[in-house]
Amino acid sequence: MIDVLKHPVYARLFSAQVIALLGTGLLSVALGLLAFDLAGDKAGAVLGTAFAIKMIAYVGLAPIANAVADNLPRKAILIGADLVRASVALFLPFIDAVWQIYVLIFVLQAASATFTPAFQAVIPDILSDEKDYTKALSLSRLAYDLENLASPALAGILLTIISYHWLFGGTVMGFIGSAALVTLTRIPKQNRREKSRPFVDRLTRGARIYLATPRLRGLLALNLAAAAAGAFVLVNTVVIVRAEYGASETDVAYALAAFGSGSMLAALTLPRLLEIIPDRLLMIAAACLLAGLTVGHALYILVNGLAAWSIFLTVWALSGALYSAILTPSGRLLRRSARADDRPAIFAAQFALSHACWLLTYPIAGWAGEIFGLAVAMTILGVLAFVGTGAAVFLWPADDAGELVHEHSDLPLDHPHLREFQTVENRHQHVFVIDDEHRAWPTQG
């Protein structure tokens, strides 16, 4: 897998991603402890609201940021977003009220809503080979796992000698380091079939392509399944560990690290698995198992009370592995479903639509846990994960062929697209994606 790092441009961008996510991981631990300091056992509700605000920024601003930045240099966008995030992180150690958490989280995540889709869309332009890109996706998943593994482990060590407020300094350094590495990287220019589109078209293009593509509608349903289980882990780990188990701040970091270690193990094995198992089968199976594990854990707590600490960590690790198996292949589906010039738009759509799922699940995890108890909240989210899995089975056809036979009754016979392929009565076959010449998915049969 790591041989893809021999590509110098990708290696620098991957390093930037790792450094930024290490800082973000420290932020996650520190923010949870800050919420517990300010709200006690109501910290889950505070974090649920904070993460919901984060999702509002992601859902509302990612398509707008992509549309506004469409004609701007991608390098400048990445550097600017990193610097904004670093500036906001400087204020986090001085928070002394819950509302301040909400304001700063919105601004910070608004910058992330600009950075992340732009970053993700650059990678396919750098790595044209499908196997290299698959390895890059797994490495990217590993980088995200650092937010749940290496960062909490590092936080656990640092918390033995410093206050958690100092962890926010690591967040600042992470974003500044990311900006520095992007500055030293040669970012390829975006290939365009035309120089510019109307703003409204740029704003909605990614979502239109996404929602018109069956495999991506299935991906959205799987994102719901992953978000349902993942939201409980991210929102309520600090409450379970500190309030239910009565454990220490360091143990919060260890619990998050267990989730991250499972996710990392899955990411390491996925490139080989995806060579023999179709994306659809692997992702749907993982979603079904994750939903079952979440509901099973909740029912165990309702009947028997808290499990032993070792069992709790094992469940978190298994949840992380299945979570990773759902999300890691998503970049392959996105790349397969759009032309190169539409990738920024479709990655922005994935960013916004997937986080719309988290916008639903974060408040459930926080407020249902506060009102009805953690086990009930976990049960609700597990059932929601099953709903997402079932929807994916229905929306994503089992026979998901790349090349489709279709016709163009709306195009003249001398149209350049028809001349490009061998056509019989405006009917031909090629790899099908939604674009200007193909505005609806063809009916097969």
C-alpha atoms as one frame of an Amber mdcrd trajectory, in Angstrom:
protein
   0.000   0.000   0.000   2.705   2.480   0.965   4.397   2.264  -2.444   1.927
   4.898  -3.642   3.878   7.337  -1.452   6.678   7.120  -4.011   4.643   9.660
  -5.949   6.166  12.916  -4.583   3.123  15.153  -5.024   0.776  12.694  -3.367
   3.317  12.048  -0.590   3.379  15.749   0.343  -0.408  16.034   0.280  -0.772
  12.879   2.346   1.696  14.274   4.874  -0.335  17.489   5.037  -3.464  15.464
   5.668  -1.813  13.434   8.438  -0.497  16.515  10.243  -3.836  18.342  10.049
  -5.758  15.288  11.273  -3.396  14.750  14.191  -4.258  18.273  15.270  -7.964
  17.664  14.691  -7.782  14.501  16.780  -6.309  16.442  19.699  -9.158  18.916
  19.232 -11.745  16.125  19.495 -10.359  14.889  22.822  -9.922  18.386  24.260
 -13.375  19.498  23.127 -15.032  16.496  24.782 -13.220  17.182  28.064 -14.043
  20.889  27.828 -17.725  20.037  27.325 -17.625  17.737  30.368 -16.062  20.540
  32.429 -18.749  23.004  31.366 -21.773  20.692  31.408 -20.888  17.605  33.465
 -22.985  14.562  32.594 -24.888  16.715  30.068 -21.743  16.835  27.936 -23.293
  14.424  25.426 -26.065  16.928  24.694 -23.517  19.740  24.333 -21.358  17.692
  21.965 -24.405  16.511  20.038 -25.394  20.144  19.459 -21.822  21.186  18.619
 -21.445  18.362  16.096 -24.862  19.210  14.622 -23.670  22.786  14.101 -20.561
  21.350  12.476 -22.779  19.379  10.090 -24.886  22.458   9.289 -21.691  24.199
   8.217 -20.675  21.196   6.125 -24.062  20.638   4.484 -24.838  24.277   3.806
 -21.434  25.616   2.863 -19.604  22.840   0.965 -21.581  23.243  -2.302 -21.455
  27.044  -2.019 -17.718  27.017  -1.366 -17.147  24.720  -4.343 -19.240  26.932
  -6.617 -17.558  30.159  -5.474 -14.064  28.663  -5.656 -14.630  26.964  -9.010
 -12.446  29.453 -10.876  -9.909  30.024  -8.096  -6.520  28.270  -7.792  -6.958
  25.094  -5.781  -3.671  25.598  -3.981  -4.735  29.006  -2.676  -8.047  27.527
  -1.496  -6.307  24.767   0.488  -3.771  27.083   2.101  -6.368  29.739   2.938
  -8.709  27.217   4.565  -5.881  25.809   6.701  -4.886  29.261   7.910  -8.471
  30.127   8.829  -8.753  26.892  10.821  -5.488  27.612  12.635  -6.678  31.123
  13.517  -9.933  29.842  14.985  -8.151  27.126  16.973  -6.129  29.827  18.729
  -9.279  30.957  20.550 -10.439  27.513  21.721  -8.374  27.329  24.951 -10.085
  30.492  26.230 -13.669  29.234  25.983 -15.628  29.541  29.238 -19.224  29.196
  28.008 -21.091  26.602  25.954 -22.306  29.121  23.348 -18.700  30.007  22.534
 -18.063  26.370  21.605 -20.922  26.549  19.126 -19.720  29.778  17.447 -16.100
  28.726  17.036 -17.001  25.228  15.855 -19.192  26.733  13.111 -16.407  29.007
  11.832 -13.760  26.283  11.990 -15.919  23.746  10.193 -16.940  26.295   7.560
 -13.258  26.403   6.617 -13.122  22.596   6.647 -16.148  22.511   4.329 -14.007
  24.441   1.858 -10.792  22.478   2.373 -11.875  18.827   2.421 -13.799  18.488
  -0.884 -11.113  20.454  -2.713  -8.413  18.213  -1.232 -10.291  15.013  -2.087
 -10.873  16.128  -5.668  -7.146  16.754  -6.236  -6.100  13.156  -5.507  -7.748
  11.479  -8.569  -6.026  14.066 -10.786  -2.662  13.048  -9.324  -3.147   9.259
  -9.312  -4.716   8.113 -12.576  -4.168   4.371 -12.003  -7.159   2.656 -10.324
  -4.987   0.471  -8.056  -2.898   3.439  -6.945  -6.047   5.408  -6.247  -7.500
   2.534  -4.194  -4.303   2.428  -2.147  -4.516   6.190  -1.705  -8.087   5.858
  -0.433  -6.984   3.309   2.144  -4.101   5.526   3.188  -6.516   8.424   3.455
  -8.735   6.269   5.681  -5.671   5.471   7.792  -4.983   9.179   8.067  -8.509
   9.771   9.331  -7.996   6.936  11.784  -5.107   8.886  13.281  -7.812  11.233
  14.533  -9.241   8.277  16.480  -6.052   6.383  17.328  -2.733   8.227  17.342
  -4.228  11.551  18.442  -6.094  10.094  21.439  -3.029   8.051  22.376  -0.874
  11.172  22.156  -3.510  13.090  24.092  -3.500  10.412  26.787   0.255  10.814
  27.219   0.110  14.616  27.210  -2.748  14.719  29.711  -0.481  13.114  32.313
   1.716  16.222  32.303  -0.402  19.136  31.004  -3.965  20.447  31.136  -6.225
  19.507  28.250  -6.407  23.210  27.286  -2.881  22.904  25.888  -4.064  20.227
  23.452  -5.660  22.989  21.387  -2.131  24.221  20.662  -1.498  20.967  18.824
  -4.526  21.718  16.658  -3.050  25.086  15.668   0.298  23.511  14.821  -1.409
  20.813  12.757  -3.222  23.278  10.517  -0.148  25.485  10.100   1.962  22.450
   9.207  -0.631  21.344   6.655  -0.630  24.794   5.040   3.173  24.762   4.863
   3.263  21.386   3.091   0.567  22.409   0.606   2.618  25.545  -0.122   5.560
  23.322  -1.111   3.406  21.064  -3.307   2.711  21.502  -7.000  -1.059  21.118
  -7.317  -2.216  20.129 -10.838  -4.594  22.493 -12.548  -8.145  21.294 -12.896
  -9.084  19.981 -16.344 -12.174  21.720 -17.679 -14.377  20.991 -20.634 -15.473
  24.623 -20.553 -14.109  27.619 -18.724 -17.104  28.537 -16.624 -20.703  27.629
 -15.891 -23.442  29.806 -14.394 -23.229  30.024 -10.615 -26.521  28.198 -10.000
 -25.371  25.360 -12.270 -22.068  25.107 -10.398 -23.928  25.211  -7.089 -26.289
  22.337  -7.896 -24.312  20.298 -10.422 -22.669  17.932  -7.950 -25.917  17.076
  -6.167 -27.727  16.565  -9.494 -25.087  14.120 -10.715 -24.946  12.377  -7.327
 -28.679  11.876  -6.884 -29.180  10.770 -10.506 -26.609   7.953 -10.136 -28.015
   4.745  -8.566 -24.753   3.560  -6.969 -24.312   6.968  -5.330 -27.855   6.957
  -3.994 -26.905   3.626  -2.427 -23.721   5.200  -1.088 -25.765   7.938   0.558
 -27.886   5.309   2.328 -24.699   3.569   3.515 -23.416   6.912   4.775 -26.547
   7.055   6.923 -25.761   3.620   8.370 -22.159   4.623   9.148 -23.232   7.962
  10.621 -25.817   6.325  12.880 -23.276   4.067  14.581 -20.399   6.548  14.386
 -22.365   9.409  15.946 -22.967   7.443  19.136 -19.269   6.687  19.477 -18.117
  10.256  18.890 -20.776  11.952  21.012 -21.187   9.586  23.944 -17.793   7.948
  24.491 -16.813  10.660  26.953 -20.115  10.219  28.847 -19.886   6.413  28.971
 -16.279   6.423  30.107 -16.397   9.288  32.594 -19.958   9.091  33.967 -20.902
   5.412  33.551 -17.578   3.625  34.039 -16.206   6.352  36.310 -12.911   6.197
  34.438 -10.317   8.900  33.836  -9.716  11.464  31.080  -6.937   9.244  29.757
  -9.376   6.347  29.453 -11.543   8.508  27.173  -8.568   8.744  24.844  -8.025
   4.979  25.053 -11.652   4.266  24.157 -11.475   6.512  21.101  -8.168   4.870
  20.205  -9.868   1.443  20.286 -12.392   2.650  17.711  -9.564   4.079  15.607
  -7.455   0.923  15.817 -10.295  -1.169  14.420 -10.801   1.302  11.620  -7.100
   1.317  10.832  -6.906  -2.481  10.711  -9.793  -2.554   8.240  -8.196   0.111
   6.061  -4.966  -1.900   5.881  -6.781  -4.994   4.599  -9.266  -3.326   2.241
  -7.059  -2.879  -0.871  -6.623  -6.642  -1.205 -10.212  -7.387  -0.252 -11.505
  -5.003  -2.904  -9.589  -6.924  -5.545 -11.720 -10.020  -4.895 -14.934  -8.675
  -3.347 -17.156  -6.165  -5.180 -17.537  -2.769  -3.520 -21.292  -3.182  -3.147
 -21.127  -6.561  -1.408 -18.362  -5.502   0.980 -19.934  -2.177   1.943 -23.463
  -3.515   2.438 -22.225  -6.506   4.458 -20.183  -4.200   6.699 -23.176  -1.899
   7.205 -25.420  -4.807   8.162 -22.885  -6.125  10.672 -22.319  -2.642  12.138
 -26.056  -2.127  12.619 -26.370  -5.544  14.251 -23.408  -4.898  16.562 -24.848
  -1.531  17.644 -28.293  -2.919  18.421 -26.814  -6.001  20.103 -24.590  -3.879
  22.358 -27.558  -1.693  23.302 -29.765  -4.685  24.170 -26.983  -6.187  26.283
 -26.741  -2.968  28.311 -30.540  -2.803  28.731 -30.678  -6.384  30.027 -27.365
  -6.833  31.871 -25.981  -3.342  32.443 -22.534  -2.184  31.375 -20.212  -4.796
  29.935 -16.720  -5.329  31.273 -14.257  -2.630  30.242 -12.374  -5.035  27.941
 -15.610  -6.018  26.177 -16.533  -2.355  25.722 -13.171  -1.645  24.076 -13.571
  -4.711  21.846 -17.013  -3.557  20.676 -15.606  -0.106  19.921 -12.741  -1.659
  17.921 -15.121  -3.872  15.903 -17.365  -0.876  15.277 -14.370   1.063  13.954
 -13.425  -1.754  11.579 -16.920  -2.030  10.109 -17.268   1.750   9.928 -14.062
   1.933   7.892 -15.190  -0.871   5.577 -18.276   1.169   4.695 -16.571   4.497
   4.076 -13.149   3.690   2.605 -14.333   2.513  -0.856 -16.575   5.557  -1.348
 -13.916   7.487  -3.272 -13.779   4.684  -5.857 -17.504   5.038  -6.446 -17.253
   8.808  -6.789 -14.358   8.602  -9.217 -16.222   6.016 -11.285 -19.367   8.147
 -11.400 -18.151  11.464 -12.815 -15.908  12.946 -15.472 -12.669  14.537 -14.299
 -13.976  18.097 -14.616 -17.026  17.221 -12.493 -15.064  15.588  -9.671 -14.775
  18.681  -7.454 -18.550  19.126  -7.682 -19.343  15.499  -6.925 -16.841  15.306
  -4.050 -18.446  18.461  -2.624 -21.861  16.811  -3.015 -20.638  13.691  -1.205
 -19.205  15.876   1.534 -22.469  17.787   1.986 -24.925  14.911   1.582 -22.982
  12.467   3.764 -22.742  15.069   6.490 -26.483  15.645   6.213 -26.706  12.115
   7.608 -24.543  13.161  10.546 -26.751  16.237  10.987 -29.579  13.788  11.694
 -27.647  11.325  13.845 -25.585  13.669  16.038 -28.624  15.263  17.748 -30.182
  11.819  18.234 -26.985  10.576  19.856 -26.746  13.605  22.120 -30.319  14.457
  23.038 -31.833  10.972  23.016 -28.965   9.862  25.241 -29.704  12.750  27.599
 -33.496  12.222  27.686 -33.957   8.451  27.371 -30.565   7.074  28.386 -27.557
   5.870  26.446 -28.823   2.346  25.735 -32.071   3.636  24.213 -30.169   6.150
  22.093 -27.866   3.375  20.894 -30.870   1.216  20.002 -32.475   4.019  17.986
 -29.274   4.627  16.077 -28.743   0.909  15.450 -32.236   0.613  13.970 -31.510
   3.681  11.836 -28.358   1.943  10.596 -30.468  -1.033   9.540 -32.804   1.341
   7.671 -29.848   2.829   5.802 -28.524  -0.617   4.928 -31.893  -1.772   3.611
 -32.232   1.375   1.522 -28.784   0.772   0.013 -29.767  -2.746  -1.067 -32.810
  -1.306  -2.822 -31.169   1.797  -4.354 -27.859   0.313  -5.547 -28.520  -2.333
  -8.248 -26.688  -5.607  -7.783 -25.844  -5.556 -11.505 -23.963  -2.254 -11.474
 -22.361  -2.341 -14.925 -19.900   0.341 -15.945 -20.822   0.338 -19.638 -24.505
   0.760 -20.427 -26.455   0.590 -23.669 -28.517   3.754 -24.053 -29.993   6.011
 -26.680 -29.931   9.722 -27.454 -33.262  10.597 -28.993 -32.622  14.237 -28.144
 -29.348  14.523 -30.089 -28.932  14.963 -33.864 -27.084  12.189 -35.692 -24.135
  14.494 -36.426 -23.642  15.419 -32.755 -19.945  15.079 -31.702 -20.856  12.640
 -28.923 -22.591  10.283 -31.342 -19.709  10.533 -33.799 -17.291   9.561 -31.001
 -18.891   6.118 -30.598 -20.276   3.589 -33.023 -23.948   4.449 -33.067 -26.976
   2.653 -34.480 -30.110   4.835 -34.608 -28.810   7.119 -31.849 -28.147   4.060
 -29.639 -24.709   3.015 -28.394 -22.740   1.703 -25.400 -19.945   3.147 -23.268
 -18.995   3.863 -19.649 -21.980   5.818 -18.408 -21.903   8.851 -16.131 -24.295
  11.739 -15.687 -23.106  14.789 -17.637 -24.336  17.304 -20.198 -25.136  14.602
 -22.786 -26.509  12.104 -20.221 -28.941  13.738 -17.832 -30.821  10.650 -16.621
 -29.819   7.072 -15.852 -30.976   4.700 -18.595 -33.605   2.064 -17.854 -32.133
  -1.374 -18.428 -34.087  -4.412 -19.443
